[in-house]
Every structure is written in C-alpha cells, then in structure tokens.
C-alpha cells in the first residue's frame, strides 16, 4: 500500500513538473496583426534589460514591454530614447501567458509604431 502511495506521488510530481516545463519553455507565438493586442501610450522610458532586450515604459502603465534581443536586431537604445520619449507610440503584442509572468506585467512586443513609422515588426 505504501509503495502505491509513493509511486503515485512520484508520478503526479513528474507530470506537474513536465507540464510546468512545457508552459515555461514554449516560445512566444508570432501572430497575425489582426490577432495582436494593441496599446497606445506616451513613452516615458526606453532601456536595455536582460540579454540585449529593449524595454519600453508607457506613462500611467505599470506593464513593461520588450523587444526580445532588440539590440541584436539593430535597434539602438540611445536613438530610440531621443525619438520616442515623450511621444505616443502604438505597441502590438500577442495574447500570451506564461507562469514566469503569471500576472502579465511583462509583454513581448511584436510591433512598435511611431508617427506612422514602423520601428519594429515581427508580425505575420
């Protein structure tokens, strides 16, 4: 009887760990533009964060938006600051959830637009 309890406990822990690993390690989806969530706001901060990521903060918004490996893709933090801080941008991102960000306070950007100019785009 005790062996069965131990066996089932191990199986349950293994399955739970496997499910969490799949949720954490799955890639951020690349979506079509019509399926992306859109946010407009005034940029109050542009900064480097993580491994070459470019982060954006919007006025009155506690969400951090980022372009994964943005500097590797040719984006320059200083020129983005000069161009965008104090100006309204349009940000688009997929509806995506991960246990690493359970309350959606960090959003992976798929598109950044400023004054009808596309700054970044990975949408299909």
N, C-alpha and C positions, 0 to 999 in steps of 0.2 A: 504493500500500500504506500509506504513512504517513498519507494522508488518511483512510483507513478506520479506522485506529487512533485518530486524533484524533476522528473522528466518533463512534465507539462509546464512547470515553471521555467525551465530552460528553453523550451520551445516557444513559449509566449515571449520571453525576453529577447530571443533571437529574432522572432518575427517583428516585434516592435522596433528593434534596432535597425532591421533591414528596411522597414517602411520609413523610418525617420531618415535613414541614409539616402534613400531614393528621393524623398521630398527635398532634402538639403542640397543634394548634388545635381538635381535636374537643371538643365540650362534655362535661362530666361528666354521665353518664346519671342520669336520675331513675328510680329503680327502685321496684318494689312492696316493701312491708315484708318479705314472706316471702323476698325475694331479697337483702336487705341483710345485711351482716356486722355482728354485734353485739359490742361490747366493754363490759365493766363495769369501773369503777375509781374510785378516790378522786381528786378534782380537787386538784391542787397549784398550779395556775396558770391564770389567765384573763387574756388580754392582747390588745391591739389589734395587728394586724400587717397590713401591706400596705394596700390601699385599702379601709378600713372593714371589714376582716375581723376576726372574733372567733376567737382561738385558745385551745385548751384543752390543758393538760398533765395527764397522769394519773400517779400515783405508780408508780414502777417501770416505766414505759413510755416508751421514747425516741421514740415517734411523736408528731408534732404534729397535732392535729385542729383543723379550722377550719370556720367557717360563712362562706361567701363573702358579702361585703358585709353582714355581720350587723348592724352599727350602722345601716345604711340601712334594714334591715327592722324597726327598733325595739328591738333588743337594746341594753342598757346595760352596759358593761364593769363599772362600779363595783357595780351591783346584782347582777350575775352573780357577782362575786367574793364579796360578802357572803353570797350564798345558797349557792354551790356549793363554795367552797374548804373542804377537809376532809371533804366529803361524797361518798358514792358516787353516780355517775351511770351511765346506760346510753346509750351512743353507738351510732348505726347509720349505716352508710355503704355505698356501692356498691363492688363489686369492680371496680376501675378502675385502669388502668395508663397512664402517660404517660412519654415519655423525659425530661421535665423532672424527674421524680421516679422514677427507674428502680428505686430500692430501697424504694419505698412508705413513706417516713418522714414524709410529709405526707398526711393523709387529709381529703377533703372530706366534711363531715358532712351527713347527710340528716335525722337526727332526734336530739334530745337530750332525755332524760327524767331527772327527779329526783323521787324520792319520789312516784311515780305521777302527776306533773305533766309535761305536755309543754311544754318550754321552747322548742323549735324543731322544725318538721316541714315537710319538702318531699317526703315520700314520697307515692306514689300510693295 
